[in-house]
Amino acid sequence: MKNPSQDPNKILEVIKAIENMAGLPNFDLEARQDFKVNIRVDEAVGPAKFKPDPLVPGGYVANSLTVRAMRPDIFMLGNSLDDLSAPYSCDCGQEVDVQFWKFCPYCARPFKLSRFDSR
């Protein structure tokens, strides 16, 4: 079974269920905008970092571990990423936000998320 924390459809269901104080939907999902970002591999870039791509205007470069660790779909609601922030302290000593990563972009360890792990 797919991990619910990585299933964009499950995440979208949670977002749809969030209501404001008046009991109305908190986010207008009909006004959604999709963006695609071009990311090219460059091993000179440190883990979990992105730099503007000198060859592709509007693109970015990142190392191969960072590219593999990235989630393919990220939901942004409004101007802040704090609403869905999910900080995680990895055993390698780095703190990452699991809303952006499938596994640790520094050491490649899988996340141990007790509420989703069946281990």
C-alpha positions as CSV (number, residue, x, y, z in Angstrom):
1,M,0.0,0.0,0.0
2,K,1.2,3.5,-0.9
3,N,2.3,5.6,2.1
4,P,-0.6,8.2,2.6
5,S,1.9,10.9,3.3
6,Q,3.2,10.5,-0.3
7,D,-0.1,10.2,-2.1
8,P,-1.1,13.5,-3.6
9,N,-4.7,12.4,-3.8
10,K,-4.8,11.8,0.0
11,I,-3.1,15.2,0.6
12,L,-5.7,16.9,-1.6
13,E,-8.5,15.2,0.4
14,V,-7.1,16.6,3.6
15,I,-6.8,20.1,2.1
16,K,-10.4,19.9,0.9
17,A,-11.5,19.0,4.4
18,I,-9.9,22.0,6.1
19,E,-12.5,24.6,7.0
20,N,-12.3,28.1,8.3
21,M,-14.0,29.4,11.5
22,A,-17.3,29.8,9.7
23,G,-17.3,26.2,8.6
24,L,-16.7,27.1,5.0
25,P,-13.8,25.6,2.8
26,N,-10.6,27.4,3.8
27,F,-9.0,27.1,0.3
28,D,-10.4,27.9,-3.2
29,L,-9.1,24.9,-5.1
30,E,-11.0,25.9,-8.3
31,A,-8.6,28.9,-8.6
32,R,-5.6,26.5,-8.6
33,Q,-2.5,27.2,-10.7
34,D,0.0,24.5,-11.8
35,F,3.7,25.3,-12.1
36,K,6.5,23.2,-13.6
37,V,10.1,23.8,-12.6
38,N,13.0,22.5,-14.7
39,I,15.7,20.9,-12.5
40,R,18.9,19.6,-14.0
41,V,21.5,17.5,-12.2
42,D,24.8,19.1,-11.2
43,E,26.8,17.2,-8.6
44,A,28.7,20.4,-7.6
45,V,25.6,21.6,-5.7
46,G,25.3,20.5,-2.1
47,P,22.6,18.2,-0.8
48,A,19.1,19.7,-0.5
49,K,20.2,22.9,-2.2
50,F,19.1,24.4,-5.5
51,K,21.0,27.0,-7.6
52,P,19.7,28.9,-10.7
53,D,20.7,27.0,-13.8
54,P,23.2,29.0,-15.9
55,L,22.1,27.2,-19.1
56,V,18.3,27.1,-18.7
57,P,16.6,30.4,-17.9
58,G,14.1,30.0,-15.0
59,G,15.5,26.5,-14.3
60,Y,17.6,25.2,-11.4
61,V,20.4,22.7,-10.7
62,A,20.7,20.3,-7.8
63,N,22.7,17.1,-7.1
64,S,21.3,13.7,-8.0
65,L,20.4,12.7,-4.4
66,T,18.4,15.9,-4.0
67,V,16.5,15.3,-7.3
68,R,15.7,11.7,-6.3
69,A,14.5,12.8,-2.9
70,M,12.2,15.5,-4.1
71,R,8.5,14.9,-4.1
72,P,7.1,15.3,-7.6
73,D,3.9,17.1,-6.5
74,I,4.0,19.9,-3.9
75,F,0.8,21.7,-2.8
76,M,1.2,25.4,-1.9
77,L,-1.8,27.1,-0.3
78,G,-1.6,30.9,-0.4
79,N,1.7,32.7,0.1
80,S,3.0,30.6,3.0
81,L,4.4,27.1,3.2
82,D,3.9,27.0,7.0
83,D,0.4,25.7,6.8
84,L,1.5,22.2,5.8
85,S,5.0,22.3,7.4
86,A,6.1,18.9,8.8
87,P,9.6,19.3,10.3
88,Y,11.5,16.1,10.8
89,S,14.9,15.5,12.5
90,C,16.8,12.9,10.6
91,D,19.3,10.5,12.3
92,C,22.0,12.2,10.2
93,G,21.5,15.4,12.2
94,Q,19.7,17.4,9.5
95,E,16.2,18.9,10.0
96,V,14.0,18.7,6.8
97,D,10.4,19.4,6.0
98,V,8.8,16.1,4.9
99,Q,6.2,17.9,2.8
100,F,9.0,18.4,0.2
101,W,10.9,15.1,0.4
102,K,10.3,11.4,-0.1
103,F,13.4,10.6,2.0
104,C,16.3,12.5,3.6
105,P,18.0,14.6,0.8
106,Y,21.2,14.6,2.9
107,C,21.8,11.0,3.6
108,A,19.0,9.0,1.7
109,R,17.6,7.5,4.9
110,P,13.8,6.8,4.8
111,F,11.7,8.8,7.1
112,K,10.4,7.1,10.3
113,L,7.0,8.6,10.5
114,S,5.2,6.5,13.2
115,R,1.7,7.5,12.2
116,F,2.3,6.2,8.6
117,D,4.9,3.5,9.0
118,S,3.7,0.0,9.4
119,R,7.1,-1.2,10.6
